[in-house]
Amino acid sequence: MAKTTKQLLSQKIVSFAPFALPVLGGVLGVVYVNLTPKEFNNPVLWIGIGAIAGWLVSRIVVNLIGRVR
């Protein structure tokens, strides 16, 4: 029964990570732009960088979970 619970948790993470981590990266880009107001920061650039970084992290997480299973 423990294996079933572990598989369900990994399936939830695999289905959740590709959507949540790019959004989290974009939010962190917004936070960075708002925390450095005196510098000229293009919000579109930093939100995009954060979203792409979140996508890369989600791909790594999904691949690592796939190897563990």
A tleap script that builds the chain and sets N, CA, C and O, in Angstrom:
source leaprc.protein.ff14SB
mol = sequence {
  NMET ALA LYS THR THR LYS GLN LEU LEU SER
  GLN LYS ILE VAL SER PHE ALA PRO PHE ALA
  LEU PRO VAL LEU GLY GLY VAL LEU GLY VAL
  VAL TYR VAL ASN LEU THR PRO LYS GLU PHE
  ASN ASN PRO VAL LEU TRP ILE GLY ILE GLY
  ALA ILE ALA GLY TRP LEU VAL SER ARG ILE
  VAL VAL ASN LEU ILE GLY ARG VAL CARG
}
set mol.1.N position { 0.813 -1.186 0.000 }
set mol.1.CA position { 0.000 0.000 0.000 }
set mol.1.C position { 0.864 1.261 0.000 }
set mol.1.O position { 0.466 2.270 -0.582 }
set mol.2.N position { 2.023 1.228 0.631 }
set mol.2.CA position { 2.896 2.397 0.660 }
set mol.2.C position { 3.404 2.730 -0.734 }
set mol.2.O position { 3.573 3.899 -1.079 }
set mol.3.N position { 3.644 1.699 -1.532 }
set mol.3.CA position { 4.123 1.943 -2.887 }
set mol.3.C position { 3.052 2.659 -3.711 }
set mol.3.O position { 3.376 3.527 -4.522 }
set mol.4.N position { 1.807 2.311 -3.516 }
set mol.4.CA position { 0.721 2.969 -4.233 }
set mol.4.C position { 0.656 4.447 -3.861 }
set mol.4.O position { 0.468 5.296 -4.733 }
set mol.5.N position { 0.809 4.760 -2.589 }
set mol.5.CA position { 0.787 6.147 -2.142 }
set mol.5.C position { 1.965 6.910 -2.732 }
set mol.5.O position { 1.814 8.059 -3.146 }
set mol.6.N position { 3.129 6.284 -2.773 }
set mol.6.CA position { 4.299 6.928 -3.334 }
set mol.6.C position { 4.100 7.184 -4.832 }
set mol.6.O position { 4.477 8.243 -5.334 }
set mol.7.N position { 3.521 6.241 -5.528 }
set mol.7.CA position { 3.276 6.426 -6.949 }
set mol.7.C position { 2.260 7.539 -7.175 }
set mol.7.O position { 2.401 8.328 -8.110 }
set mol.8.N position { 1.265 7.606 -6.351 }
set mol.8.CA position { 0.272 8.656 -6.521 }
set mol.8.C position { 0.889 10.031 -6.273 }
set mol.8.O position { 0.574 10.986 -6.982 }
set mol.9.N position { 1.757 10.139 -5.282 }
set mol.9.CA position { 2.413 11.408 -5.006 }
set mol.9.C position { 3.324 11.800 -6.164 }
set mol.9.O position { 3.350 12.965 -6.561 }
set mol.10.N position { 4.058 10.860 -6.700 }
set mol.10.CA position { 4.939 11.182 -7.823 }
set mol.10.C position { 4.133 11.563 -9.061 }
set mol.10.O position { 4.540 12.443 -9.819 }
set mol.11.N position { 2.995 10.909 -9.271 }
set mol.11.CA position { 2.146 11.279 -10.399 }
set mol.11.C position { 1.582 12.689 -10.224 }
set mol.11.O position { 1.457 13.439 -11.192 }
set mol.12.N position { 1.248 13.040 -8.998 }
set mol.12.CA position { 0.749 14.391 -8.732 }
set mol.12.C position { 1.828 15.442 -8.991 }
set mol.12.O position { 1.555 16.500 -9.557 }
set mol.13.N position { 3.050 15.137 -8.571 }
set mol.13.CA position { 4.145 16.078 -8.783 }
set mol.13.C position { 4.442 16.221 -10.268 }
set mol.13.O position { 4.660 17.330 -10.756 }
set mol.14.N position { 4.451 15.091 -10.996 }
set mol.14.CA position { 4.733 15.128 -12.427 }
set mol.14.C position { 3.664 15.912 -13.175 }
set mol.14.O position { 3.976 16.603 -14.145 }
set mol.15.N position { 2.429 15.821 -12.751 }
set mol.15.CA position { 1.365 16.556 -13.444 }
set mol.15.C position { 1.290 18.021 -12.999 }
set mol.15.O position { 0.781 18.859 -13.744 }
set mol.16.N position { 1.776 18.338 -11.825 }
set mol.16.CA position { 1.675 19.691 -11.280 }
set mol.16.C position { 2.880 20.560 -11.634 }
set mol.16.O position { 2.725 21.757 -11.875 }
set mol.17.N position { 4.063 19.983 -11.668 }
set mol.17.CA position { 5.305 20.750 -11.841 }
set mol.17.C position { 5.372 21.536 -13.146 }
set mol.17.O position { 5.761 22.703 -13.107 }
set mol.18.N position { 5.017 20.968 -14.301 }
set mol.18.CA position { 5.150 21.751 -15.543 }
set mol.18.C position { 4.252 22.986 -15.603 }
set mol.18.O position { 4.511 23.888 -16.400 }
set mol.19.N position { 3.231 23.045 -14.800 }
set mol.19.CA position { 2.359 24.216 -14.786 }
set mol.19.C position { 2.749 25.193 -13.682 }
set mol.19.O position { 2.733 26.406 -13.888 }
set mol.20.N position { 3.091 24.676 -12.535 }
set mol.20.CA position { 3.330 25.529 -11.371 }
set mol.20.C position { 4.701 26.199 -11.390 }
set mol.20.O position { 4.811 27.370 -11.027 }
set mol.21.N position { 5.737 25.492 -11.798 }
set mol.21.CA position { 7.075 26.061 -11.712 }
set mol.21.C position { 7.328 27.211 -12.694 }
set mol.21.O position { 7.982 28.178 -12.305 }
set mol.22.N position { 6.849 27.163 -13.939 }
set mol.22.CA position { 6.999 28.364 -14.777 }
set mol.22.C position { 6.235 29.579 -14.233 }
set mol.22.O position { 6.699 30.713 -14.346 }
set mol.23.N position { 5.075 29.332 -13.651 }
set mol.23.CA position { 4.317 30.439 -13.044 }
set mol.23.C position { 5.087 30.998 -11.852 }
set mol.23.O position { 5.172 32.214 -11.676 }
set mol.24.N position { 5.644 30.115 -11.042 }
set mol.24.CA position { 6.440 30.556 -9.903 }
set mol.24.C position { 7.662 31.344 -10.369 }
set mol.24.O position { 8.026 32.347 -9.753 }
set mol.25.N position { 8.292 30.899 -11.447 }
set mol.25.CA position { 9.425 31.641 -11.996 }
set mol.25.C position { 9.030 33.023 -12.481 }
set mol.25.O position { 9.760 33.990 -12.267 }
set mol.26.N position { 7.881 33.123 -13.133 }
set mol.26.CA position { 7.387 34.429 -13.568 }
set mol.26.C position { 7.092 35.347 -12.398 }
set mol.26.O position { 7.378 36.544 -12.451 }
set mol.27.N position { 6.526 34.792 -11.351 }
set mol.27.CA position { 6.245 35.586 -10.147 }
set mol.27.C position { 7.548 36.053 -9.515 }
set mol.27.O position { 7.637 37.187 -9.044 }
set mol.28.N position { 8.558 35.191 -9.499 }
set mol.28.CA position { 9.852 35.607 -8.955 }
set mol.28.C position { 10.490 36.694 -9.820 }
set mol.28.O position { 11.208 37.552 -9.306 }
set mol.29.N position { 10.233 36.663 -11.123 }
set mol.29.CA position { 10.686 37.747 -11.991 }
set mol.29.C position { 10.009 39.063 -11.635 }
set mol.29.O position { 10.665 40.105 -11.615 }
set mol.30.N position { 8.729 39.036 -11.359 }
set mol.30.CA position { 8.000 40.237 -10.933 }
set mol.30.C position { 8.546 40.741 -9.603 }
set mol.30.O position { 8.727 41.944 -9.419 }
set mol.31.N position { 8.808 39.826 -8.680 }
set mol.31.CA position { 9.346 40.215 -7.377 }
set mol.31.C position { 10.710 40.879 -7.550 }
set mol.31.O position { 10.996 41.888 -6.906 }
set mol.32.N position { 11.555 40.314 -8.418 }
set mol.32.CA position { 12.875 40.910 -8.649 }
set mol.32.C position { 12.753 42.322 -9.214 }
set mol.32.O position { 13.461 43.228 -8.775 }
set mol.33.N position { 11.874 42.511 -10.169 }
set mol.33.CA position { 11.688 43.843 -10.761 }
set mol.33.C position { 11.188 44.827 -9.713 }
set mol.33.O position { 11.618 45.980 -9.687 }
set mol.34.N position { 10.290 44.382 -8.857 }
set mol.34.CA position { 9.736 45.285 -7.844 }
set mol.34.C position { 10.708 45.565 -6.705 }
set mol.34.O position { 10.605 46.609 -6.061 }
set mol.35.N position { 11.649 44.660 -6.439 }
set mol.35.CA position { 12.615 44.884 -5.368 }
set mol.35.C position { 13.790 45.756 -5.805 }
set mol.35.O position { 14.532 46.256 -4.959 }
set mol.36.N position { 13.966 45.944 -7.095 }
set mol.36.CA position { 15.056 46.783 -7.594 }
set mol.36.C position { 14.465 47.931 -8.418 }
set mol.36.O position { 14.636 47.958 -9.637 }
set mol.37.N position { 13.773 48.879 -7.774 }
set mol.37.CA position { 13.084 49.932 -8.524 }
set mol.37.C position { 14.023 50.999 -9.104 }
set mol.37.O position { 13.659 51.660 -10.077 }
set mol.38.N position { 15.208 51.181 -8.537 }
set mol.38.CA position { 16.090 52.252 -9.013 }
set mol.38.C position { 16.840 51.859 -10.276 }
set mol.38.O position { 17.315 52.724 -11.012 }
set mol.39.N position { 16.949 50.578 -10.526 }
set mol.39.CA position { 17.586 50.116 -11.753 }
set mol.39.C position { 16.538 50.032 -12.855 }
set mol.39.O position { 15.351 49.849 -12.587 }
set mol.40.N position { 16.990 50.167 -14.088 }
set mol.40.CA position { 16.057 50.007 -15.197 }
set mol.40.C position { 15.950 48.518 -15.509 }
set mol.40.O position { 16.865 47.924 -16.079 }
set mol.41.N position { 14.841 47.936 -15.134 }
set mol.41.CA position { 14.589 46.524 -15.402 }
set mol.41.C position { 13.365 46.401 -16.283 }
set mol.41.O position { 12.305 46.946 -15.976 }
set mol.42.N position { 13.516 45.690 -17.364 }
set mol.42.CA position { 12.389 45.441 -18.240 }
set mol.42.C position { 11.579 44.287 -17.646 }
set mol.42.O position { 12.075 43.162 -17.593 }
set mol.43.N position { 10.353 44.536 -17.201 }
set mol.43.CA position { 9.578 43.469 -16.566 }
set mol.43.C position { 9.316 42.283 -17.486 }
set mol.43.O position { 9.291 41.135 -17.040 }
set mol.44.N position { 9.121 42.567 -18.775 }
set mol.44.CA position { 8.851 41.475 -19.709 }
set mol.44.C position { 10.046 40.544 -19.786 }
set mol.44.O position { 9.886 39.326 -19.857 }
set mol.45.N position { 11.241 41.110 -19.770 }
set mol.45.CA position { 12.460 40.301 -19.828 }
set mol.45.C position { 12.587 39.414 -18.598 }
set mol.45.O position { 12.840 38.216 -18.722 }
set mol.46.N position { 12.414 39.991 -17.409 }
set mol.46.CA position { 12.620 39.226 -16.185 }
set mol.46.C position { 11.506 38.206 -15.952 }
set mol.46.O position { 11.766 37.121 -15.430 }
set mol.47.N position { 10.295 38.532 -16.324 }
set mol.47.CA position { 9.212 37.547 -16.211 }
set mol.47.C position { 9.472 36.395 -17.161 }
set mol.47.O position { 9.259 35.237 -16.803 }
set mol.48.N position { 9.928 36.693 -18.363 }
set mol.48.CA position { 10.259 35.644 -19.319 }
set mol.48.C position { 11.413 34.776 -18.860 }
set mol.48.O position { 11.366 33.553 -18.989 }
set mol.49.N position { 12.456 35.408 -18.321 }
set mol.49.CA position { 13.595 34.639 -17.800 }
set mol.49.C position { 13.136 33.737 -16.660 }
set mol.49.O position { 13.529 32.572 -16.593 }
set mol.50.N position { 12.314 34.263 -15.771 }
set mol.50.CA position { 11.816 33.458 -14.654 }
set mol.50.C position { 10.955 32.298 -15.124 }
set mol.50.O position { 11.053 31.193 -14.591 }
set mol.51.N position { 10.112 32.543 -16.118 }
set mol.51.CA position { 9.251 31.479 -16.634 }
set mol.51.C position { 10.075 30.395 -17.325 }
set mol.51.O position { 9.800 29.206 -17.160 }
set mol.52.N position { 11.070 30.796 -18.086 }
set mol.52.CA position { 11.926 29.806 -18.751 }
set mol.52.C position { 12.744 29.028 -17.729 }
set mol.52.O position { 12.919 27.818 -17.870 }
set mol.53.N position { 13.245 29.707 -16.706 }
set mol.53.CA position { 13.979 29.008 -15.648 }
set mol.53.C position { 13.062 28.026 -14.907 }
set mol.53.O position { 13.480 26.917 -14.576 }
set mol.54.N position { 11.829 28.428 -14.651 }
set mol.54.CA position { 10.867 27.527 -14.010 }
set mol.54.C position { 10.559 26.326 -14.880 }
set mol.54.O position { 10.405 25.214 -14.375 }
set mol.55.N position { 10.467 26.542 -16.198 }
set mol.55.CA position { 10.221 25.435 -17.123 }
set mol.55.C position { 11.392 24.462 -17.104 }
set mol.55.O position { 11.191 23.248 -17.091 }
set mol.56.N position { 12.620 24.991 -17.101 }
set mol.56.CA position { 13.793 24.115 -17.054 }
set mol.56.C position { 13.840 23.310 -15.757 }
set mol.56.O position { 14.147 22.118 -15.772 }
set mol.57.N position { 13.536 23.957 -14.647 }
set mol.57.CA position { 13.518 23.245 -13.364 }
set mol.57.C position { 12.435 22.171 -13.368 }
set mol.57.O position { 12.645 21.078 -12.842 }
set mol.58.N position { 11.285 22.471 -13.955 }
set mol.58.CA position { 10.217 21.463 -13.993 }
set mol.58.C position { 10.623 20.278 -14.857 }
set mol.58.O position { 10.291 19.140 -14.525 }
set mol.59.N position { 11.330 20.515 -15.955 }
set mol.59.CA position { 11.805 19.405 -16.796 }
set mol.59.C position { 12.790 18.537 -16.021 }
set mol.59.O position { 12.756 17.311 -16.129 }
set mol.60.N position { 13.661 19.161 -15.245 }
set mol.60.CA position { 14.620 18.408 -14.439 }
set mol.60.C position { 13.903 17.584 -13.387 }
set mol.60.O position { 14.229 16.414 -13.188 }
set mol.61.N position { 12.929 18.183 -12.710 }
set mol.61.CA position { 12.175 17.463 -11.678 }
set mol.61.C position { 11.425 16.273 -12.292 }
set mol.61.O position { 11.444 15.177 -11.733 }
set mol.62.N position { 10.775 16.480 -13.420 }
set mol.62.CA position { 10.025 15.404 -14.052 }
set mol.62.C position { 10.966 14.293 -14.493 }
set mol.62.O position { 10.645 13.116 -14.332 }
set mol.63.N position { 12.128 14.646 -15.050 }
set mol.63.CA position { 13.085 13.619 -15.457 }
set mol.63.C position { 13.640 12.855 -14.265 }
set mol.63.O position { 13.820 11.640 -14.346 }
set mol.64.N position { 13.915 13.543 -13.159 }
set mol.64.CA position { 14.411 12.853 -11.983 }
set mol.64.C position { 13.370 11.907 -11.396 }
set mol.64.O position { 13.701 10.802 -10.966 }
set mol.65.N position { 12.133 12.335 -11.379 }
set mol.65.CA position { 11.070 11.458 -10.870 }
set mol.65.C position { 10.890 10.265 -11.795 }
set mol.65.O position { 10.628 9.155 -11.331 }
set mol.66.N position { 11.026 10.478 -13.087 }
set mol.66.CA position { 10.911 9.376 -14.041 }
set mol.66.C position { 12.008 8.348 -13.852 }
set mol.66.O position { 11.775 7.158 -14.066 }
set mol.67.N position { 13.203 8.775 -13.456 }
set mol.67.CA position { 14.292 7.840 -13.219 }
set mol.67.C position { 14.106 7.062 -11.932 }
set mol.67.O position { 14.529 5.910 -11.830 }
set mol.68.N position { 13.475 7.687 -10.946 }
set mol.68.CA position { 13.273 7.024 -9.650 }
set mol.68.C position { 12.233 5.924 -9.765 }
set mol.68.O position { 12.358 4.873 -9.136 }
set mol.69.N position { 11.202 6.168 -10.574 }
set mol.69.CA position { 10.125 5.185 -10.712 }
set mol.69.C position { 10.629 3.968 -11.340 }
set mol.69.O position { 9.871 3.019 -11.543 }
savepdb mol mol.pdb
quit
